[in-house]
Amino acid sequence: MINMLSSFKQVFSDKLYVFLAVSVFTLFWITFNVLGELLFFTPVFVFYLPSDALSVFMLSDAISALMAIVLSMNVYVIKNTKVKMNKSSFMGSSVGMMAGGCASCSSMGFVLLTSFGTAGVAVSTFLSNYQIPLLVGSVGMLLWAYYSLHKKLTKSCILN
């Protein structure tokens, strides 16, 4: 665990990557909370968290934080190493984005239902029934992406 923090400190010792992480976290936090109908900008700015949405809110926060860390570390690895990035490095980030903004749990569910008919109902039902496991899975994939980035950073002779 302490070794895992060394790569975190290595990346975030530069203020550019701290700024990037804060920006990404803010963007995804706002997006997930707007899609989850917890944050409203019109007619007035309101944040409302009902008790039944607490677990989804906490998982979305964790996804936003992990997404910020992983994307900042991806940029650091791309800019400062000679290692080629493969598809698996970006898989955790993309799945986290898709699962965090669950379409059936937001106002997008209505668009999904009306646009795709019976298939939309089936997908919406699936997503709403398995929202928590999907969010937990995306947290796991983001943790795996962090671990793989840590491994890339701690290998000797790959930094410029």
N, C-alpha and C positions, 0 to 999 in steps of 0.2 A: 504494500500500500504506500509506504514512504517512497519507494522507487517510482510509483505512478505519479506522485506529486512533483518529481523532479522535471518531468517533461512539461507538466502544467506550468511550473515556475519558469522554465526555459522559454516557453511561448509567450506567456503573459508578463514577462519582464519588460517587454516593449509596449509602450503606450498605444501604438497603432492597433495592436491586436486586442488590447483591452477595449478600446473605442469600438472596434469591429464587433466584439462580443456583446457589448452593451447595446449597440444598434440592432444587431440580429435578435437579441433577447426581446427588446422593446417591440420590434416589428412583429415577431411571432406571438408575443403575449397579447398584444392588441388584436391581432388577427384571430387567434383562437378564442378570445373572449367575446369578440364581436360575433363570430360564427356560432359560438355556444350560447348566444343571447344573454350574456352576463354584463356586457358593456354596451352602453347606448350613448350616441353622440347627439341625436336629435329626438325630441324637441329640446331637451336639456341633457347635459352630461351626467350620466348616472351609471354607477356600478352596483349591480344587485346580485348577491350570491345566496340563493336558497339553500336550505340544509341538504336537500337531496342531490345537489350538484357539487358538493364539497369534494368528493373523491375525484370527479372528473376535472375540477378546477386544479386540484393539487397535482394530478398527473400531467395536465396541460402545462402547468408551471415548470414541472421537472423536465418535460420535453423541450420547452422553450429554452431553459438554462443549458441543457445538454446540447441542444441544437447550436446555441451560440458558441459553446466551447468547441464542439466538433468542427463547425465550419471555420472558426478562427484557426484551429490547429491544421485543418486542411490547407488553408491559404498559406500558413507558415511552412508546412511541409513542401508545398508546390514551389514556393519562392526560395527556400533555403536548402533544398536537397537535390540530389541528382537522381533520386529514385523515381521511377515512373509510377503514377497513381493508377490503380486498377479500378474496375467497376465496384468491387466490394467496399472500397473506401467511401464511396458516396451512397451506398445502399441504405445504411442506417439513417442518414440525413433525409433521404427522400421518403423512406417509409415513415419516419417520424413526422414529416410534413403532412403526408396524406392521412395518417391515422389521427393526428392531432386535430385536424379540422373535419371532424366526422360530418359528412353531408346530411345524414338523416337526423342528426341531433340539432340542427340549426334551421334557419329559414330556407336554406338550400334544399331541405327535404321536400318542400312543396314543389319547387322547380323540378326536382328529380321525379316526383310522382306524376306531375302533369306532363312532363316531356316524354317519359319512357313507359307510361302505362303500367301494365302488369309487371314488367321487368323492374321498373322503378320501385314498385311496392315491395317486390322481393328483396331487392338490394337495400332499400331503406329499412325493412324489417330486420334483415341480417345485421346491418351496421348498428342499429339501435340496440339490438339484443346483445351484441358482442363488443360494445364500445369499450368497456373497461379492459377486457382481455387484449383488444387491439392497442389500447394506449399502453398497457403494461409491456406488450410485445415491442412497441416502438421504443420504450425506455430501454429495454434490454438490447435492442439493436443499436441504439445510440451509445450505450455503454460498451458494446462490442467494438463499435467504430472508434471510440476513445482508446480502448485497449490496443487496437491494431495501429492507430496513429502513434501511441506511446512506444510500441515496439519499433516502428519505423524511425522514430526520433532517437531511440537509445542504441540502435545499432551503430557500431563504430564505422568511421570512414565514409559516412554518407552526407555529412554536412559540408557545405562549401567552405 
